[in-house]
Amino acid sequence: MFSSNENRLVFTYDAEQLWIEPWGVNAVRVRATKMSAMPQEDWALLPQPSTAVKIEASGDSATLVNGAIRVVVSKRGKITIIDNASEKILLEEYARDRRDILDPKCSALEVEAREFKPIIGGDYHLTARFESLDPKEKIYGMGQYQQPYLDIKGTQLELAHRNSQASVPFAVSSRGYGILWNNPSIGNAVFGKNVMSFEAQSTKALDYWVVASDTPAQIVQSYAEATGKVRAISLPLATA
């Protein structure tokens, strides 16, 4: 079932609720949970000025448009993120199930795009999966790891801080988008040639931010606007 509230597109099905909302210029925040209410933590994201968005819903799908980015949610909850100018698909959830028998990727494998596995105590083991739309895609970022790869397409990265390892779960794609996995849980990120996935070992909600822009510089600038900028501080000179 689709609904909209305060520039937010809401989809509910069974025990899950999905929120899609604008979060800065040409950017959206996607959240989902199976808790009774959506957790309110913003984690790495800062509040953003309101932007003019367009939300439309029909029996088959719902759409949210925020500048250069468009998000389409199917009647069964599958998310596709599109460049609104070029119509190029930037991200598409990887689902192999029978929820929508008209989906060309309908399958008996029963692999969920947003998989919430309950943990005793109340949290979930979460895996979010996306199609790898181009095996030649180049992806950069994610922090500092002890490896020789600048292009991280085809790698698996631990989402955890260690001695000599700094995990910053933000990636820039050559397809024209940037994605921030906005979740502090320990987990893994996989940038495979067949599936891209993000895993949180213990969490209450799925939470990620996506921006669409023409250049890597614009993507990184939008990321800085969304999460905060470095501020120069002038210190007094030491005196003898």
Buried (B, 14 or more C-beta within 10 A) or exposed (E): EBEBEEBBBBBEEEEBBBBBBBBBBBBBBBBBBBBEEBEEEEBBBEEBEEBEBEBEBEEEBBBBBBBBBBBBBBBBBBBBBBBBEEEEBBBBBBBBBEBBEEBEBBEEEEBBBBBBEEEEEEBBBBBBBBBBBEEEBEBBBBBEBEEEEEEBBBBEBBBEEEEEBEBBBBBBBBBBBBBBBBBBBBBBBBBBEEBBBBBBBBBBBBBBBBBBBEEBEBBBBBBEBBBEEEEEEEEEEEEE
